[in-house]
Amino acid sequence: MDGIRVGKRIIGADSPVIVGWENIGRVEGGPVKQFIFTWFQPTVLFAAILFWYYAPNSIAKASTAIGIGIGFKLLLLSLEWVNPRYDSWRLTWKELVTDLFYVGLGYTVLRIVDSYIGSSVMVEAIQHLFHWDKFAWFTSLPLLVQAFLISFIFDFGQYWMHRGMHNWYPLWLPHSVHHYITQMNINKGAVGNPVELFLIGLGIGGFFDFVPRAFLLAGAIGMSVGSYMHINVRFNTPRWWRFLFNTTEHHSVHHSRDYEASRSNFAGTYIFIDRIFGTCVDGEAELLGMEGGRRMSIREQMTYPFTEAWKTLKEKFARPGAMVMPAE
């Protein structure tokens, strides 16, 4: 397999990867279906921004955001059955049960852990230690600017954390579990080792002071863009959207079985961050995973980083075996 040169890298030498938007499949069907699956994403984004911008204080709260997020995922789940990107990614009961286990883990155990040692707790400790006050002047900025800054600051940090996970072995071990998924579905973003899921959620936004509604708006932006990263739906994504935002296509390249392709598209929301640092590859891939698409069990996903770390340490620090003297 020859692959395609993208910058200084050869993409698709290990496994098939479609490079370039002109080669990506389009939505098939009549004009109504074409219209819906072309403008669905922008419509949801602008509707979410308008809702959280004008919603009365009585409903503009975190519980409302959680309810909307769950309802939106159920809507996207139904779209996966209506207009799948690949039949090979169709959700099975086994995949669904596994995904729901990780979704439940995120809403319970990981949320409790984050409340004790998450980024907000760390930021507060650092501020107290060095007597730093928050940047209160951020609250004087326009609400939409604050929302964008919250979203961008988090995603910029996530980009470097994600990139570090692919370049530093101790971080790669917990992150590698997520790269064993073999298909894209709406809840696949929740699948991974708990250590990696905790690390990828860290951010520095707590150093800045924003009004509460700005955080709700930022969450709406994240939901309206990031939810599509792991989804089995074919869209006719507008050109401006795929230039600015991460898409299913981009993230499928990141999850492909091709090594060089997997080291691209690190941002979670804003793909233009990857464009700035030269790590963006426009395209898509159907064959996902590692080791030829081997599927991990939940038990292995939970223990893999620790067992592999132990094996590595044993190999590195193992004492040389006693030399065997040749027979006379």
C-alpha positions, 0 to 999 in steps of 0.5 A: 500500500503506497499511501498519499503524501500529506505534508511530510507524512505518508497517509494510508500506507498501513490501512486505507484512508480517504484523503481529501474532501472530493473523494468522500461519499455524499448523502443519497436521496431526494432534495428534502433529505439532502437539505436536512443532512446538509444544514442539520449541524449549523441549525442545531449550533445556532439554535443552541446558542440562541436558546442559552443566550435568551433563556430566562434564568429560571431554566438557564441552569446545569440541570437543563443542559444535562437534559438537553444533552441526553435528548440530543444524543437520543436524537443522534442515535435515531439518525444513526439508524436513518442515515448511517455513514457505514453499515459496518459501524451499525450499533449492535446490542453488545456495543450499546451495552458496553457504551452505556457502561462507560456513559454511566461511569462518566456520570457517576464515578468520574464525576465524583473523582473530578469534584475532588481532584479535577481541574477546578480543584487544582486551579483553586489550590494554585491560586491560593498557594500563589495568591493569584486572583482570577482575571475578573475583567473577563466578565466585562467582555460580551457574553458570546466572546466569553463563551467562545473563550471558555470553549477555545481555552479548553479545546486548546489545552485538550489539543496539547494533552491529546497530542502529548498522549500520542507522543509520550508513552506513559500518557499513551498507555491509558489513551491507547485503550480508546483507540481500540474501538472499531466503529463510530457510534454516538457514545464512543467518546465515553469509551476508554480507560478511566485514567485517560477520561479524567486526564482529557477532561482537565482544563485551565479555564478555572483561572479565568472569571466568566459569568455562569451563562457563558459556561452554559453557552460554551457547553452548548457549543461543545455539545453542538460540535463535539457530539458529531466526532463519534457518530455513524451518520452521513452528512453533507457537511458545509465547507466552512464547517469542516474548515473550522470544526472537527467532524466525524470524518476528521476523527475517523482518520484519527482512529484509523488503523494507519499509524501516521493518520492516527497522529492527526486531528487532535483537537476536540472542537476546533479543527483549525487548531490542528490546521495552525500546527500542521496536524490536520488531515482532511478525509475519512476512514472506515477501518478503525482500531488497532492490532487489525481491529481487535476488540477489547473487553471491558476488563482489559480496557480497565487493566490494560495501561497497568499491565502493559506498564508492568511488562515494560518496567519488567523488561527495562529493569530485568536483571540479565540472565545467568550466562550458560557456559558452553560444554567442554 
